[in-house]
Amino acid sequence: MKHRFPLLLGVVAVLTTIAGCTASAGPAKSKRSYERGEVVTITGVVSDLANQPVADLEVVFEASRHAFDYLRFHKRRPVVRTISTTTGPDGGYRLDWPWDKGFNRFALAFGITVAEPGGEGFHVLHREDLTRRIEFGSPVVSAIRIQDTSFLDSFLEFRAGLETEDQRKVYRDVGKPDKVRERGSADGTEVDWWYFELGKVYRFRDGQLYEVENFEPVAPFDS
């Protein structure tokens, strides 16, 4: 029993120290209560690993509602609503979301829309969860650094080089080719677009489609 009093003093000292540290760190940031329709701003800058701005990148804000159906004992299919913008020359972006308490998860997706056989797809380069951060007030600032921009650079270069309606139509129908080969000829500049998985090569002369050659489909490879 004679050792209990010093032990209690030690415990009190530790608790006092912890309380003092917590107080010195300042008050904890409280969650924000939004009114319905109140604008929540999401803004930031996108750069690459060399700290250069990434322009012409699509930024999609996704708000979704996730819930559990206790009667059927399974997760309900999420309800998703999106708004989007494009990064400017300085890599900056801004999105304004009208608050709706019916949504409980939030994310940003950074990427580019590309044509694919049968439609379009969104190629995601980076994804950021904002669910916790958006609870603490607006604006929500999210500076993003894209780890690998090789696909984006290649795609933007390819898209900028679509000079004729023939080329644009082929791209819309079957997407970006796996390989582009340019060759000179007596009749003008010829370009071949190879689609390995489709088993097709589209041949253009001065931008005009003149031949489609079929071959046995193969898995794409780097060359």
Secondary structure, DSSP 8 states (H G I E B T S, - for coil): -TTHHHHHHHHHHHHHHHHHHHHHT----------TT-EEEEEEEEEETTS-B--S-EEEEEEEE--EETTTTEE---EEEEEEEE--TTSEEEEEEE--TT--EEEEEEEEEEEETTEEEEEEEEEEE-HHHHTT-S-EE--EEES--HHHHHHHHHHHT--SHHHHHHHHHH-S-SEEEEEEETTEEEEEEEETTTTEEEEEETTEEEEEEE---------
